[in-house]
Amino acid sequence: MVSIMRNSLGLLFAALVAALFVMPVSALAQSIGFKQAVAEASKGDRDIAAFYKANGYQPIWTGSGKSDRQRRRHFLQAIENADVHGLPVARYQPDVLETNLRRVRSDRELGALEVEMSRLFLLYARDVQTGIVVPARADSDIVRKVPLRNRQAVLQAFSKSSPKAFLNSLPPSSAEYTRLTKEKLRLEKIIGKGGWGAEVPNAKIEPGARGPAVVALRNRLINLGYLNRTSVDVYDGKMVAAVQAFQRDHGLHADGVVGPGTRGEINASAAKRLSQVMVAMERERWLNMPGGLGDRHVWVNLADFRTKLIDNGKVTFETKSVVGERLREKRTPEFSDKIEYMEINPDWTVPRSILGRDYLPRLQQDPSAAAYLQLIDLNGRVVSRESIDFNLYTEETFPFTVRQPPGRANALGTVKFMFPNPHAIYLHDTPARNLFSREVRTFSSGCVRLFDPHDFAYVLLKRQMSNPEPYFQRILNSGQQTIVPLDESVPVHLVYRTAFTQAKGRTQFRRDIYGRDARIFEQMQNAGVSLRAVRG
């Protein structure tokens, strides 16, 4: 549901701020009763209780001094503008604060109000800094560790800082977050004006076509900003170019033909796009780490099927990717780690989960299946299949390691890039080159396959040797399984962005291949987030 932004909130906060400046708090805030009330009200919150105990139960909100007034004013302004960040203003209870501020008459009431303001401040600070949703509650495959700050430390730092500067520092400072925020407002204004008009009807549209569907397509492209205003009713070269630009911005094959996939994206509503942008902002908050993403880092956008190397904010390498299938047990998870080494001419040890799901059933039906795989016993010896009755075993009881030796046909190709993790996920080459031509590239068992793995290796090694290509090729041609450590490990972030921006150009949108964004937005709505329309 889309709500309409009105002036009532502004009037509410104006009244609230006025109430804050006239209430008789000075004497109350210094009393023994006030301190006792603060101690009593905060005892259910360990962090807040520890903060007030450390500061001698002194007020930071309800005193009459200049610092308290500034904290009140800037905090109220921040929560008034919480919807700029896609957060629900009502979650921070401005109406409750207003009522309590007007009615407070005793030191006990004032002490309770003092603690309540600290609680709401910490709630807002966490929401705007690191997100309103717990990732794993939305989807168990989002195993990202959100960089939550220590609440007591946040309250302590706020009490000693410029309130305005501190509050402004809470949201992510990345250029991506700033651009997403601007895109959010743009879409809200489009919704306020009624959206992008009539949808394109169900009909395949190819160059040279005429009729009502072409007219609807023309109007939609104009409203979307891909076509200058025109009265043409034939699907001509200019309209084809506009559709191709739209297709590129939405991860589609830019063939200029409007089939079901392209039509579905063209007909997507502004409200749907707004929800994608708001989820992307939430996801950006999950990555709001104190040390940043790393001056050099690898960015794997699962929804975009692309892997990038970022150096000081600039893309220095980019390649197509294949990610996990849509089956629940094969989807690529989201997390961050560090690439520590690469392995040239790798072997492939079949994970137990894949063994039990895919290979053991095949071997039970036909012991000669997957002949390229070796069976290794506990002593490291290759075992003949003829001596094994595969039907005696399950995934849990199977006593052998299953391995594919190094080679050009190896499932991992010629090189893999390792960031040891409990999910057994890494980046690697693949002999299945044909899959990179597909529009939707969900074909792996969870790992990320790279289209240009050798070039990726050269770029990574360039930091530690002047001419890495001959070095890499010499090892490759030897056929020897070789580990090459990186002198400096490189942070790698496996993310999932169906909406992302560019420094120049339109916001990019991709399909929700795993349904994760839909589940995240549902969690956001449960927390009170809603879409809004901005008029005027």
N, C-alpha and C positions, 0 to 999 in steps of 0.2 A: 504494500500500500504506500502511495506517495502522499506525504503531508505537505501542506502549503506553509511556507515561512511567513509569519506575520509580525507585526510590531509589538504584540502583547508582551513578548519576552523582554524586549528592550524596556518597556514601561515597568515590568516587574523588577528588573534589576536596578533601574533608577530608584525605585522606591526602597529596595533593599539596601542599596548603598547609602541612601539618605538616612535610613534607620540606623545604620551602623555608626554614623557620625554623631547622632544625637543621644544615643542611649547612655545612661549614667553608669559607666562601667569602672571608672577609675578606682573608687574606694572599694567596690566589690572585689575587683581583681587582686587586691592586695591583702584580702582578709584570710584568716585561718580557715574559715568556712569554705572559701573558694578553693584553697589548696587541697583541703580534704575532699571536696567534691571532684576535683580533677583526678586525684588518686583513686577515688572510688569508681568514677566513670571509665577510667582507662584500664582497670584491672583485668578486663576481659580481652585486652589486646596487648600482648607482650611487648611489641615494639614501641607502641605509643606510651605504655606505662614506663618503659625504660627511659624514653626520651624525657618525659616530665620529671621522673625521679632525678635524672642527671642535671636538669636545669632548675631544680628546687621548686618545681610546680609553678613556675612563672608563666604567665600567658604570652602567647605569640600572636593571638588573633584578637582577643577581647579587651586588651588594654587600651588606654586612651592616648598612648604615645604615638609619635609619627611613624615608627616602624610598624606597629600593629595596624595602623590605619592603611598604610601602603600595602601590607600583606592582604588585608581584607579586600581592598579595592582591586588589586591586580588579580587575585584569585577569582573574585566574582566576575571580572571581565573575561578571564580565561574560560570559566565554565559557561558563561553566556555564549562564547564562541566555540564551544566544544563541537557543535555540528559542522564546523569548518573541517574538522578532522574525521568526520563521519561517526562521531560519538554522540550518544543520547544525552541531551542536556538534563532531562528529568532524572537520570541516574544519579546526579550529584545534588538532587533535592533542593533546588533554589527556593521552591515554595515553602518547604519545611524550615529552611533557614530564615526566610522572611518572617514567618509566623513566630518562630522562637525569639528572634531578635526584637520583635515588637512587644513580646509578652514578658521577656526576662525581667525579673524584679528582685531576685535574691542571689546571694553568692552561690548557692547550690545549683540554681538554674544556669547561672553564668559558667560555672565550672563544667557542667555537662555540655553546654554549648561549645565551650573551648575545645573539648575533646572531640565533639562531633565534627567540628570544622577541620581538625587535624585528620580525622578518619576520612572525610570526604576529599580532602586535599590529596592524601595518599592514594585513594582510589583513582582519582583523576590522573595523578602523576603516573601511576602504573599503566593505566589504560592508554594514555597518549604517548607514553614512552616505549612500552613493550607489548601493547595490544590488549584487547578486551576479551579475546578468546584464548583458551588453552588449546594449542594445536592438536595434541593427541586426542582430545575429547571430540574434536570435529572429525578426525580421521586417524586411525591407528598407524597409518603409514607415514604420517608426518611426525617423525621422531626427532624433530628439531628441539634443541635446548634453548629456550627463550632466555635472553640475558637479563633476568630480573635483578633490580637493584635492591640493596638492603634498605628496608623501609625506615628503620631508625636513622640510618645514615642520611637518607634523603631528607627526612624531617630536620635533622641537625644542620645539614648543609643549607636548606632553605631558610632556616631561622637566622643564619649568619650571612646571607647573600642578598643582593638586590632582588627583590621579589619579581619584578618585571623580567629582568634578564634570566633569572632562574627558570621561570615558567616558560619563557620563550625557548630555553635550551632543551626542554623535555622532549618535544617531538623529534623524529629523525631529521637530521640536517642535510641529508643526501639530496642531490639535484633531482633524483627520481621521485622522491617524496614531494618535493616542491612542485614538480610538473604534474604529478598525479592530483595534487590538491587543486591546481588550476583547471585540470580536465574535469574534475568533479564539479566545480562551479559552472563550467561551460555546459555540461550535460544537464545540470539542474535548471539552468536558464532555458535550455531547449525543451525540457519537460514542461516548464512553466508556460511555454508558447504553444504547447500541444504536440510536441514531438516532430517526427519527420514525415508525417502525412500517410497516405494510403499505402498499403503493402503491394508488392508486385505479385500478380496472380500466378498460379501454378501452370507454367508453360515454359518449355525450353526456348530460350531466345538466342539466336545465332545472328551473325552479321548479315545485314540486308533485310531482316525481318521487319514487319509493320504490324500495326494493330494496337488494341487497348493495352496489352501487356507492355509493349514498347513505350507507350505514353506513360504508364505507371512507373516503369523503370526510369525513364527520363526524369520525371518529377522527383522520384526518390533520390536519384543521384544529385540533382540540383540541391535538394534539402540537406543531403549529407555533405555537401561541399565539394563534390568530385566533378561537377559539371557546371559551366557557366549557364546562366538562364538562356533558354532557347525554346522555339516552338516546333522544332523538327519532330516528325513522327516516324522516322525510319531509324533503325539501329545502324547508324553510320560510323565512320572512322573515329569521330570525336567521342561518341558514346562508348565504343569498344575500348578506346584508350582509357576512358574514365573507369570502366569496369575492371580493366587490367590493373589500374592503380589501386582500386578498392581490393582486388584479389590479393595483391602483394601485401597490403596493409593488414590482411586478415589470414595470412599463411596459406592461401589457396594457390593452385596452379594458375598462373596468369595467362589463360588461353583466350580470354574475352568472351567465352561462352557462359551464358547464365543458365546453369543447370540447378538441380536441387540443393547442392552444397552452397553455391554462391548465392542463390536466391534466399536460402535460410539465413545467411549472414547479413545480406542486404535488408531483410525484413526484421532483423533483430531490433527491438525497441530501444529507445534512449534509456528507459528504466533498466533494461537488462545490462546495457553498457555501463550505466552508473553503478550497478551492483558489482560488476567486475572491477571497476576502478576502486570502489570502496574496499573490496576484498584485497586488492593489490596494496592499498595503503596499510591495511591490517598486517599483511605479510611483510611489508617493509618495516613495520614496527617490530616484528619478531626478529629482525636482523639488525636492530639498533644497538649494536655492540659498542662498549666503551672504546675499544681499540679499532673499530671499523672493520671492514671486510678484508683489509690487507692492501697495501700499495700495489702489490701484484697478487692477483687471485684468479681462479678459474670459476666461471659462472655457467652452470648447466641449467638451462631453462627447459624442463621436461615438456611443458605444454607447447613450446616453440620448436622442439626437436633440434636445438642448436647448442653448441658449446663454444664459449668465448674465453680468451685470455685477456684480462684487463690489467694494464699497467698505468698507474697514476691516473685513473679515470678514463683512459682511452683504450679502445679495442685494438689489440696488436695481433690477434689471431682469431679466426672464426671458422667453424666447420659444422657440417650437418651431423646430426646424431640420430641414433635409433635407441628407443627407451623400452621399458618393460611393457609386456602385453597388458591388456585391460583386465584380464583375469585377476581376481583379488590377490592370489598368491604370487603373481608375477609382476605386479606394479612396482615401479622404481620408487623407493622411499625418498623423503626429503630430509636432508641433514647437512651439516657442515663438518669438514675435517681438513686434513692437510696431506697433500701428495708428498710422500717421502722418497719414493724411488720408482724407476721404471724397470720392467723386466723384458729384455729382448729375447726372442725365441722362447716364449713361455710354454709351459705345459698347461694342461687344464685338468684340475682335480674336480670331479663332479661333486657339487654340494650334496649333502645327504637329502635335502628336501627335493632337489631335482632328481636324484637317484630314485627315491621312493615314488615320486609322482610320475616320472617319464620313463626311466631306463629299466628299473627292475621289472615292471609289468611286461615290457618288451622282451627282456631276457627270459622271463618265465614262459613266454609263448614260444620264443625262438632263441636258444642259447647262442646262436651265431649272429644275432642282431648287433648292430653297432660295432662291427668288427674292428673299427679304428680305436676302440677303447681297450685299455689294459686293466687287468685285475691284479692288485698288489696286496700281498698278505702282510701280516703284522711284522714280519722280518724284512720287508722291503723287496721281496722277490715277486717276479711276474708269475702268475698262476695260470695254468691251462684251464680253459672253460670246460673241457671235456670231463674234468673230475668234479664238477660242481652241479648239484641239483638246486637250481635257483628257486624252485617252489618251496624249499624248506625255510626260506628266509623272508623277513619283512624289512622295512627300512631300518627299524631299530636293531634288528639282530644280524643284519648282513655284515659279515666279518672282514670284508675286503674294501680297500680304497680303489675307486675307479678313476683312471687317469687316461688322458689323451696326450701322447708325446708331442714335443715341439714339431712344428712343420707348417708349411704354407696353408694346409687345410685345417689346421687347428682351429677350434671354435673361437679362440681368443686372437686368432690371426698371428701377427708377427711381433706385437708389443702390447704390453698392458701397463697402466699407470696406477700405482698402488697407494691407497690411503687406508691402511688397515683399520677395519671397523667391524662391529659385531653383526652387521647386515650382509657381509660378504659382497659388497658392491664396489665396483671400480670401473675405470674407463679402459677401453681396449679396442684393438683392431678387429676386423671380422672378414672372413672370406665371402660372406654373403653381400656382395657389393650392390646387387640389383635393388636391394631394399631401400637404398638412399634416394631412389628416384620417386618413391611413394610420397604422397601428400601427407598422410598420417603415418608416422613411423613408430608403431607400437608392436615390436616383434621379438624383443629379447626376453630373457627370464628374469630380468631385473637390472642387470648391469647396463652401462651406457656404451654403445658402440660409436666409434668416430670414423668419419669418412676420410679424413686426412691425418691419420695417427702419426705417420713419419714426420710430417711437417710440424706437428704439435711437439714431437720429441725434440726436433732441432731447436725450436723456439725455447723450450724449457732448458735445454743443455747450453744454449748460447751464453747464458749467464756464467758458466763455469769452464767453457773452452771456446777458443776463437773460431774453430771450424768443426762443428759437431757432425756434419753430414757424413764425411768419410769415416769418422770414428764409429758412428751408428751403423753404417753400411758394412764395415769390416766385421763387426760382431754379428750382424744379421747374416752375412754370407757364410760365416763360420758354422752356422747351425747350432752353436752352443747356447744352451740356456744360461743367460747372463743377467745379473742384477746390477743396475747402474744407479747408485744413490744420487740424490740431488743435494748439492752443497747447502742449499737453503730450501726447506720444505715450503710448498706453495699452498695457501688456503684454497679449498675447493668448496663451492656452495651449490648443492643440488636443490634447485628451487622450482617453483611451479607458478608461473605468471601468465594468466590469460589476458591480462592488460598490462602493457608496459609502454614507456614513452621513449622518445628519441630527443637528442639535443636540438635537432631541427627536423621538422616534419610532423606528421600526424601520429596520434597515439595508435599503437598496434593492439589488435585483439586476436585471441586465439580460442579454439574450442576447449571446453572443459572435459578433456578426454577421460579422466578418472572420476569425474563428478565431485572432486574435492572442493572446488570453489562454491558449489551449491550448498554443500554441507557446512562450510565455514560461514557463508552468509546466513544460513539458518540459525547457527549459533549466535551470530551477531544480532539477528533479529530477536532471539530469545533474551539477549541482554538489553534490549530496548532500542537498537539501531533501526532506523527507518529511512527510506528514500524521501527526499524532499524536492519540491519544485520551487524555484525562485522566480518570481514575477517582476518584470520591470528591469 
